[in-house]
Amino acid sequence: MQLFEEDREMIFVDSAEAMRDAALKLKRDDAARRRVAEAGWKRAHSQYGERLVAGFIEEALFRRRLSRDYGWPTTAW
């Protein structure tokens, strides 16, 4: 499970060379850079905001049944 959609909300690389190439590509394509940045920002703030994370921590800490699908891997207890 990935938290962000590759190439839509986040750019993933596996080497310094790939990072350089991705950065140069985004530098040349301002519209693509802005699309990826905005989509990633929206995902991060809607799915991983501080209240949501705090709610998960509280439920996990007190071993309560999870009240929702948090959108990230969780383990059952």
PEPE-V188858 format. One record per pair of residues at least 12 apart in sequence whose ideal C-beta (glycine too) atoms are under 7 Angstrom apart, sorted by the first residue. I is the first residue (numbers start at 1). J is the second residue. If there is no record, write none. Layout:
BEGIN
i=I j=J
i=I j=J
END
This chain:
BEGIN
i=1 j=73
i=3 j=72
i=4 j=40
i=4 j=43
i=8 j=36
i=8 j=39
i=9 j=36
i=9 j=39
i=9 j=40
i=9 j=43
i=10 j=40
i=11 j=36
i=47 j=71
i=52 j=70
i=56 j=70
i=63 j=77
END
